[in-house]
Amino acid sequence: MTDLLQHFPWPASPGHLLDLACGTGYRGLKAMALGHKVTFIDKDLSRLLPEVRQHPLAELIELDLETGIIDLGREGYDSVWVFNYLHRPLMPAIANCIKPKGILVYETFTWEQAIIGRPRNPAFLLNKNELQQTFANWQPLHYFEGYQTGLSQGHFKAQLIARKPE
């Protein structure tokens, strides 16, 4: 399985990162270890690792991203990370909250995943090339779509790292 963050262009100086639908928050720990402030958003923050909860660079926001109109702010983040989560109405808010020349890191399941396992609901599965098309005017730094092998079983996923235009 390709660790998407191995392709992330870490900035020379610390910035502000948004870990959206963060789950346990383990990915943001590396960013905080490098001095980045990380805002963790999820509808249930009870799953956050203790190291995340106690970290001085962590900002915790409990928010259901699928109810109402979500405003993530305008150009407040140097980078946004989204893993294993898809709510299409949120895509414009994600794009708007990233600073010009900021970086989007997005990885989630594709439609083919329903053939082999969960999730199966089309609302949670990307169509072919959907992620790439959604951010077509952004500069792609990494893109992958296909089958990934992992520790337990494989998954069909799409990965995108892209730089927002100025």
trRosetta pair geometry for C-beta under 8 A, 3 or more apart (Angstrom, degrees):
i j d omega theta_ij theta_ji phi_ij phi_ji
1 148 4.6 67 -123 166 78 110
1 149 5.7 -126 -53 83 73 49
1 150 4.3 38 -50 -93 140 68
1 151 7.6 -56 6 -23 135 64
1 154 7.9 -179 -79 -123 96 68
2 6 7.2 -112 -178 39 78 122
2 144 6.4 67 55 35 154 172
2 148 6.3 -103 19 -126 80 119
2 159 6.9 -97 91 -9 122 165
3 6 4.8 89 84 -18 95 104
4 7 6.2 -61 -175 34 51 106
4 8 7.3 67 133 -43 72 95
4 83 7.7 -175 38 -101 142 106
4 105 6.3 131 136 -171 123 106
4 107 5.0 -136 -46 -50 157 140
4 142 7.4 157 -155 107 78 142
4 159 4.9 -159 -106 -147 116 128
4 161 7.0 159 179 -50 98 108
5 8 4.7 -23 -154 -5 59 125
5 27 6.8 179 -56 -153 143 104
5 30 7.2 97 162 70 156 154
5 105 7.1 36 -91 -158 70 152
7 141 6.7 151 157 123 105 100
7 142 4.0 36 161 -55 152 161
7 159 8.0 104 38 147 144 129
7 161 5.3 -169 113 6 113 152
8 79 7.8 58 -157 -152 116 153
8 103 7.1 113 -151 142 82 150
8 105 6.0 -14 -98 -88 109 136
8 161 6.3 -154 -95 -125 58 143
9 103 6.5 -172 50 -91 95 153
9 141 6.4 -95 -20 -167 118 158
9 161 7.7 138 -2 159 86 134
10 34 6.7 -80 -158 174 131 166
11 14 7.5 144 85 -99 110 11
11 15 5.5 55 47 -16 150 121
11 78 6.6 -54 -16 165 152 142
14 34 6.8 169 -97 123 91 78
14 35 3.7 -101 -75 117 135 101
14 36 4.8 -165 -153 -82 87 52
14 37 7.1 92 159 -8 113 70
15 36 5.7 -6 57 -128 56 99
15 37 7.5 -99 123 37 34 81
15 77 7.9 93 145 -173 109 53
15 78 3.2 -13 156 12 145 160
15 79 6.7 100 93 3 132 94
16 36 7.0 168 -93 -172 21 85
16 37 4.8 -18 -111 71 74 106
16 38 7.8 168 -161 -86 52 30
16 39 7.1 31 178 -12 95 102
16 76 6.8 -63 102 150 140 73
16 77 5.4 -114 107 -125 93 59
16 78 5.5 123 51 3 60 94
17 28 6.8 178 100 -128 125 93
17 31 5.1 -60 33 179 156 158
17 36 5.2 36 -3 156 115 133
17 37 7.1 168 25 86 69 52
17 38 4.9 -21 72 -109 99 76
17 39 7.3 -169 93 26 48 70
17 77 6.4 77 -132 -163 23 105
17 78 6.4 -52 -74 63 62 90
17 79 4.7 -15 -118 70 87 97
17 80 7.3 164 -165 -88 64 30
17 81 6.6 22 176 -5 111 105
18 38 7.6 153 -96 -161 19 62
18 39 5.0 -20 -111 66 70 104
18 41 6.8 -1 -170 5 96 113
18 72 7.0 57 -148 -172 166 125
18 77 4.5 -50 -13 -112 108 156
18 79 7.3 -164 29 99 68 52
18 80 4.5 -13 65 -114 106 78
18 81 7.0 -177 90 26 55 66
18 97 6.6 9 -3 127 161 134
19 22 4.1 67 125 -102 106 109
19 25 6.3 104 108 -128 153 71
19 27 6.2 160 -129 78 128 105
19 28 4.3 -80 -40 -62 152 122
19 31 7.9 -172 -54 28 115 145
19 38 5.7 24 -9 -178 111 111
19 39 7.0 -178 26 85 69 49
19 40 5.0 -14 67 -108 110 67
19 41 7.2 169 85 25 58 66
19 81 5.1 -13 -112 65 64 109
20 41 5.5 -9 -123 62 56 110
20 65 7.3 82 -175 -92 99 154
20 72 7.9 -27 -98 -114 124 143
20 80 6.0 20 -14 -173 119 100
20 81 6.8 176 21 80 77 51
20 82 4.8 -23 68 -91 111 87
20 85 7.0 -138 117 76 89 146
20 94 7.0 -67 -23 -108 171 105
21 41 7.1 -17 -41 97 36 81
21 42 5.7 90 -140 -108 34 81
21 43 8.0 3 -117 -5 74 83
21 65 6.5 -71 -68 9 94 151
21 82 6.3 53 39 -142 108 81
21 83 7.5 -150 90 56 99 57
21 84 7.6 -138 119 81 124 70
21 85 3.7 80 88 -71 162 169
22 25 4.7 29 155 -85 121 70
22 27 7.6 -139 -150 44 81 101
22 28 6.5 -15 -144 -15 124 129
22 40 4.3 -41 -4 -156 170 91
22 41 6.3 124 -13 54 106 40
22 42 4.9 -104 40 -44 80 114
22 48 7.3 26 108 -97 120 92
23 26 7.7 -40 95 13 105 86
23 42 6.5 163 -41 -103 26 149
23 47 6.0 -64 -179 109 53 134
23 83 7.6 -63 4 78 127 107
23 84 7.6 30 -44 66 137 122
24 47 5.3 -86 -85 142 63 95
24 48 6.2 132 -160 -124 41 30
24 49 5.2 58 171 -36 94 89
24 52 7.5 157 154 -2 59 146
25 28 5.1 -50 -172 38 79 116
25 29 6.8 99 134 -40 83 85
25 38 7.9 127 -160 125 103 136
25 40 5.1 -13 -107 -122 117 144
25 48 4.8 29 1 -136 132 84
25 49 5.6 -129 66 21 101 91
25 52 3.8 59 108 -108 145 165
25 58 7.6 38 -172 -132 146 131
26 29 5.7 -34 -160 4 43 119
26 49 6.0 84 -76 -21 75 139
26 52 7.6 -96 -72 -51 38 125
27 30 6.7 -49 -177 22 44 105
27 31 7.6 35 137 -9 67 107
27 81 6.2 -146 120 140 139 154
27 83 6.6 131 -25 -6 157 146
28 31 5.2 -54 -157 38 53 115
28 32 6.1 50 149 -19 79 103
28 38 4.1 134 -166 174 119 160
28 40 6.0 -118 9 -80 168 102
28 52 6.5 74 78 -122 114 114
28 58 7.3 97 130 -109 133 97
28 81 7.5 -172 -74 51 82 142
29 32 5.8 -58 -148 39 32 108
29 33 6.3 38 152 -25 66 105
29 49 7.2 -19 -62 63 128 143
29 51 6.1 36 -115 112 124 125
29 52 6.3 -91 -73 -77 90 86
29 55 7.5 -172 -119 -57 70 155
30 33 5.5 -52 -150 32 32 116
30 34 6.7 22 153 -11 63 106
31 34 5.9 -66 -157 41 32 105
31 36 4.1 -59 167 62 92 132
31 38 5.2 108 91 -69 127 124
32 35 7.5 104 -170 -34 35 6
32 36 6.1 -94 -83 67 37 73
32 37 7.7 48 -107 -117 80 21
32 38 5.4 -81 -60 3 96 120
32 52 7.9 154 3 -121 154 66
32 55 5.2 22 169 172 159 149
32 57 4.4 165 -138 75 99 127
32 58 6.4 -22 -93 -58 147 82
35 57 7.3 -179 -165 -97 31 157
36 57 6.8 112 96 164 41 141
36 78 7.9 -117 -141 57 115 131
37 57 4.9 -135 -110 -169 54 89
37 58 8.0 180 -162 -76 62 20
37 59 6.8 35 173 -11 101 107
38 55 8.0 18 46 99 109 138
38 57 6.2 65 16 128 78 95
38 58 5.8 -20 71 -110 91 63
38 59 7.2 -167 97 28 43 75
39 59 4.4 -26 -108 72 73 111
39 60 8.0 -176 -157 -72 57 19
39 61 6.4 13 -178 2 99 116
39 77 7.4 -101 31 -96 121 117
40 45 7.1 106 117 -122 115 107
40 48 6.6 90 136 -108 156 126
40 52 6.5 57 -45 174 161 127
40 58 6.2 -4 -3 -162 116 99
40 59 7.0 170 20 81 68 53
40 60 5.4 -15 64 -110 103 63
40 61 7.0 170 85 29 52 69
41 61 4.7 -18 -102 75 82 105
41 62 7.9 166 -149 -97 58 16
41 63 5.4 -28 -161 42 103 112
41 65 7.0 94 139 -65 117 113
42 45 5.6 138 64 -77 103 63
42 47 7.5 -73 115 49 158 107
42 48 7.8 173 35 -59 136 95
42 62 6.9 -32 77 -122 61 58
42 63 7.6 121 72 48 15 64
43 62 6.8 60 -164 -172 24 74
43 63 6.5 -74 -93 94 55 33
43 64 4.3 54 -118 -98 112 63
43 65 6.6 -107 -54 4 98 76
43 66 7.7 -30 -66 18 138 93
44 47 6.2 62 114 -2 98 101
44 62 7.1 41 -104 -142 19 105
45 48 5.1 -5 -177 -18 76 120
45 60 5.6 82 -143 -174 153 116
45 61 8.0 160 -64 79 134 23
45 62 4.7 -97 -10 -83 114 98
48 52 4.7 -114 -179 80 103 128
48 53 5.2 122 113 -57 124 91
48 60 7.0 -44 -62 -120 168 126
49 52 4.7 95 62 2 83 103
49 53 7.2 -152 95 -6 45 87
50 53 5.5 -54 -146 37 37 114
50 54 6.1 17 163 -6 70 114
51 54 6.4 -67 -141 46 24 99
51 55 6.3 42 156 -48 62 104
52 55 5.8 -45 -147 7 29 118
52 58 5.5 128 -180 -110 66 157
52 60 7.9 108 140 -83 98 110
53 58 7.1 -117 -116 95 11 154
53 60 7.0 18 -121 -62 62 148
54 58 7.9 67 65 34 23 134
55 58 4.2 88 73 -13 100 112
63 70 7.4 111 153 -129 127 112
64 67 4.6 32 105 13 120 111
65 70 5.6 16 -149 -85 64 161
65 87 5.8 160 121 37 109 157
65 90 5.8 16 169 -92 112 144
66 87 5.3 -133 -91 -128 91 146
66 90 7.9 -67 -86 -46 59 119
70 90 6.0 -2 58 -115 136 90
70 93 5.3 -21 97 -80 92 176
71 93 6.5 -143 -120 -131 28 118
72 76 7.6 -147 140 42 76 117
72 77 7.9 -35 150 -7 113 127
72 93 4.7 111 7 164 106 102
72 94 6.8 48 29 -85 157 38
72 96 7.0 138 63 78 97 94
72 97 3.8 -51 110 -65 112 146
73 76 4.2 0 119 -2 138 136
73 77 7.7 115 77 -18 120 90
73 96 7.7 -176 97 119 41 96
73 97 5.1 78 70 -124 76 95
74 96 5.5 -56 -115 163 68 99
74 97 6.7 -97 -102 -102 19 47
75 96 7.3 -77 -39 168 63 58
75 97 7.0 -154 -45 -166 20 26
75 98 6.8 -15 -115 100 51 26
75 99 4.6 81 -167 -102 83 56
75 100 6.8 -4 -130 -15 123 70
75 102 7.7 174 -144 -11 69 138
76 97 5.8 -41 39 -166 89 80
76 99 7.3 -160 32 -56 7 87
77 80 5.5 80 109 -61 147 84
77 97 5.4 33 17 141 112 93
77 98 5.5 -53 77 -105 93 53
77 99 6.5 -152 78 -13 37 85
77 102 6.3 101 105 -162 68 154
78 98 7.7 26 166 -152 9 75
78 99 5.8 -17 -99 27 46 124
78 102 5.1 -165 -167 -125 35 102
78 103 7.1 13 146 25 69 84
79 98 7.1 31 -117 -129 21 105
79 102 5.8 -162 -72 -177 45 94
79 103 4.4 -10 -110 67 97 90
79 104 7.3 179 -155 -80 66 25
79 105 6.6 28 180 -4 109 103
80 94 5.7 -179 120 -161 161 88
80 97 6.4 87 -67 88 137 109
80 98 5.5 -97 -5 -75 112 106
80 102 7.5 60 -5 142 82 124
80 103 7.9 -170 30 97 56 54
80 104 5.5 -10 61 -118 93 69
80 105 7.1 -165 95 34 48 70
81 105 4.5 -10 -112 70 74 113
81 106 7.8 -178 -155 -74 40 46
82 85 5.6 -105 -175 62 95 104
82 94 7.0 -28 -37 -128 141 142
82 104 7.9 -13 14 -171 103 88
82 105 7.1 166 28 93 58 63
82 106 4.8 6 61 -117 103 77
82 107 7.4 175 96 33 64 52
82 108 7.0 -32 129 -43 98 112
83 106 7.9 -170 -74 -151 44 37
83 107 5.1 6 -121 63 72 97
83 108 7.0 162 -167 -73 31 72
84 107 7.1 -4 -39 103 58 83
84 108 5.6 144 -105 -117 21 75
84 109 7.0 47 -131 -23 65 91
85 108 6.1 -108 46 -98 31 128
86 108 4.9 146 -50 144 102 162
86 109 7.4 -105 -11 48 129 78
86 123 7.5 172 102 142 104 56
86 124 5.2 137 57 -151 108 49
86 125 7.1 179 50 -37 157 12
86 126 6.4 -154 -107 -56 153 79
87 90 4.4 59 90 1 100 120
88 91 5.8 -22 -165 -15 49 115
88 123 7.8 -111 -2 -162 108 71
89 92 7.8 -43 178 21 47 96
90 93 5.3 -63 -164 45 60 114
90 94 5.9 65 140 -29 84 102
91 94 5.6 -53 -147 32 33 114
91 95 6.4 30 157 -17 66 105
91 134 5.7 -91 -159 -170 144 133
92 95 5.7 -55 -148 39 34 111
92 96 6.1 31 156 -19 67 110
93 96 5.7 -56 -142 39 30 111
93 97 6.2 27 161 -22 65 110
94 97 6.3 -62 -147 32 25 106
94 98 7.2 21 158 -21 59 107
94 104 7.0 77 153 -124 110 122
95 98 6.5 -65 -161 26 30 108
95 104 7.7 -23 -100 -74 59 142
95 135 7.2 -177 -97 -103 111 91
95 164 7.3 142 -159 -114 72 117
98 102 3.9 -156 177 85 93 134
98 103 7.5 -149 -157 48 131 23
98 104 6.1 -69 -73 -64 163 88
98 164 4.9 161 112 -36 121 148
99 102 4.1 112 57 -43 72 121
99 164 7.1 159 92 61 40 139
100 164 5.8 -126 -133 108 36 109
100 165 6.9 -42 -146 111 87 41
100 166 4.5 68 177 -133 127 47
101 163 6.0 -9 -154 -177 48 106
101 164 6.2 -71 -18 69 12 80
101 165 7.9 -3 -66 -179 53 13
101 166 5.9 19 -46 -80 93 77
102 163 7.3 162 83 -150 26 62
102 164 5.0 13 53 21 75 122
103 141 7.4 -23 -134 12 108 146
103 161 6.5 -2 -173 -171 106 87
103 162 7.2 157 -151 80 60 35
103 163 5.7 -32 -96 -97 70 64
103 164 7.5 -129 -68 -4 23 83
104 135 6.5 -136 64 -118 153 159
104 138 6.8 -13 25 -176 124 166
104 160 6.8 -1 109 114 104 101
104 161 7.0 175 87 -147 58 41
104 162 5.1 -8 54 58 103 85
104 163 8.0 -168 17 -79 76 18
104 164 6.9 94 -22 -51 100 90
105 160 7.6 174 -148 92 31 58
105 161 5.3 1 -105 -105 71 84
106 131 6.0 -169 106 -155 129 127
106 135 8.0 151 21 -11 143 145
106 158 7.8 -2 116 107 94 92
106 159 7.3 163 91 -153 56 42
106 160 4.8 -2 59 57 98 97
106 161 7.9 175 24 -76 63 42
107 157 5.8 24 -176 172 89 128
107 158 7.0 -169 -139 91 52 49
107 159 4.5 0 -102 -106 96 77
107 160 7.5 -180 -71 23 56 58
108 124 7.8 -122 171 173 124 72
108 126 6.2 121 89 -26 101 114
108 131 7.6 156 43 -76 94 134
108 157 6.5 -174 107 -146 17 90
108 158 6.6 -9 61 53 61 84
109 113 4.2 -25 -171 -16 116 160
109 119 5.9 157 60 40 159 97
109 124 6.7 31 60 135 120 86
109 125 5.3 -60 110 -114 99 74
109 126 6.8 169 97 12 46 86
109 155 6.4 -86 -108 176 92 113
109 156 6.3 70 -158 83 74 73
109 157 5.7 -60 -101 -99 40 70
109 158 7.9 51 143 13 8 77
110 113 6.0 134 64 -17 53 95
110 125 6.1 55 163 -172 20 88
110 126 4.8 -52 -111 66 62 94
110 127 7.7 25 -157 166 81 3
110 128 7.1 62 -166 -88 122 49
110 145 6.3 88 -68 -161 150 96
110 156 4.7 -87 54 136 99 102
110 157 6.1 165 -9 -122 91 14
110 158 5.2 99 -66 -29 106 95
111 114 6.4 -37 -179 12 52 112
111 122 7.0 17 -119 -126 91 81
111 125 4.7 111 -89 143 48 123
111 126 6.6 -102 -29 85 75 47
111 127 5.7 36 -37 -112 128 42
111 128 6.8 -59 26 -42 125 68
111 156 7.7 -60 65 114 39 139
112 115 5.5 -36 -174 13 60 118
112 116 7.6 24 146 4 76 102
112 147 7.6 -84 113 -72 141 83
112 156 3.8 -143 82 -160 104 172
113 116 6.5 -79 -160 49 42 90
113 117 6.6 -61 176 67 79 71
113 118 7.6 -16 150 123 109 18
113 119 6.5 44 114 57 131 61
113 120 7.6 -137 110 -87 86 47
113 125 5.9 -154 45 -118 110 117
113 155 6.0 8 -114 -164 108 79
113 156 4.4 -144 -62 52 70 99
113 157 7.5 56 -66 -65 120 57
114 119 7.3 -36 -82 111 77 54
114 120 4.3 96 -130 -136 90 67
114 122 7.4 -16 -56 -74 150 65
114 125 6.1 -47 -35 -69 106 164
115 156 7.7 56 38 -10 102 144
116 153 7.7 -172 148 156 121 126
116 154 7.4 -19 132 83 161 88
116 155 7.8 -163 82 -118 128 42
116 156 7.1 129 28 -13 121 105
117 120 7.7 -124 137 -60 28 91
117 153 6.9 86 -16 111 159 147
117 155 7.7 -79 61 -107 119 76
119 124 4.4 -37 121 95 157 135
119 125 6.4 -157 92 -57 104 92
120 125 7.8 -17 -163 -37 17 134
121 124 4.9 63 78 15 96 104
121 125 7.1 168 88 -9 48 97
122 125 5.4 -72 -137 45 40 107
126 130 4.4 -158 -170 53 91 124
126 131 5.5 -21 -141 -34 150 95
126 158 5.2 -60 70 14 157 135
127 130 4.2 101 56 -51 79 123
128 145 7.4 106 -149 157 62 149
129 132 4.8 -58 -164 49 74 116
129 133 5.4 75 135 -26 90 105
129 145 6.9 -95 -78 -26 52 171
130 133 5.7 -61 -144 41 28 109
130 134 6.1 34 158 -27 66 105
130 158 7.4 -174 54 10 80 171
131 134 5.7 -48 -145 28 29 114
131 135 6.9 -10 166 17 61 104
131 145 7.6 171 42 -85 115 115
131 158 4.6 164 17 125 138 139
131 160 4.9 -160 143 -19 121 136
132 135 7.0 -83 -153 56 24 81
132 136 6.7 62 147 -85 62 72
132 140 7.2 5 -134 -90 90 136
132 143 5.9 53 -94 -143 112 141
132 145 7.5 -77 -24 -39 120 133
132 158 7.5 -117 -26 -171 86 131
132 160 6.4 -176 -79 -95 61 128
133 136 5.3 -2 -151 -53 38 112
135 138 4.3 -25 169 21 98 126
135 140 7.9 122 108 -79 108 82
135 160 6.4 134 49 156 137 150
135 162 5.0 142 137 68 138 164
137 165 6.1 -54 141 -15 94 134
138 162 3.9 73 122 155 127 125
138 163 6.2 169 -179 73 91 40
138 164 5.7 -44 -121 -100 107 40
138 165 6.4 -133 -110 -25 52 80
139 162 6.1 154 75 -165 44 75
139 163 4.2 -15 60 56 107 100
139 165 7.0 121 -21 -75 90 70
140 143 5.2 -20 -167 -34 133 115
140 160 6.9 -80 -129 -153 94 89
140 161 7.5 97 -164 79 60 56
140 162 5.1 -39 -101 -102 49 93
141 161 4.5 -61 70 107 105 100
141 162 6.2 -180 8 -96 83 32
141 163 6.1 83 -38 -23 113 93
142 159 6.6 -36 125 125 104 106
142 160 7.1 161 88 -153 70 29
142 161 4.1 37 40 35 101 108
143 158 7.9 -17 -165 -172 79 86
143 159 6.8 166 -149 89 35 70
143 160 5.5 12 -108 -107 79 71
143 161 7.8 -137 -61 32 53 62
144 157 7.7 33 105 99 98 88
144 158 7.1 172 92 -153 56 44
144 159 4.4 15 50 45 95 108
145 157 7.5 -132 -134 109 50 44
145 158 4.3 -1 -106 -109 90 83
145 159 7.4 -160 -68 24 52 62
146 156 6.9 -81 171 -141 24 74
146 157 7.7 -17 64 58 34 56
147 154 5.5 25 -178 164 95 133
147 155 7.4 165 -149 87 57 30
147 156 5.6 -38 -92 -94 62 70
148 154 5.9 171 87 -156 44 84
148 155 5.5 -14 58 61 95 77
148 156 7.6 153 14 -102 77 20
148 157 5.5 -19 5 29 125 113
149 154 4.6 -47 -102 -92 52 101
150 153 6.5 10 55 73 102 32
150 154 6.1 153 9 -102 81 40
150 155 6.4 25 -14 2 128 98
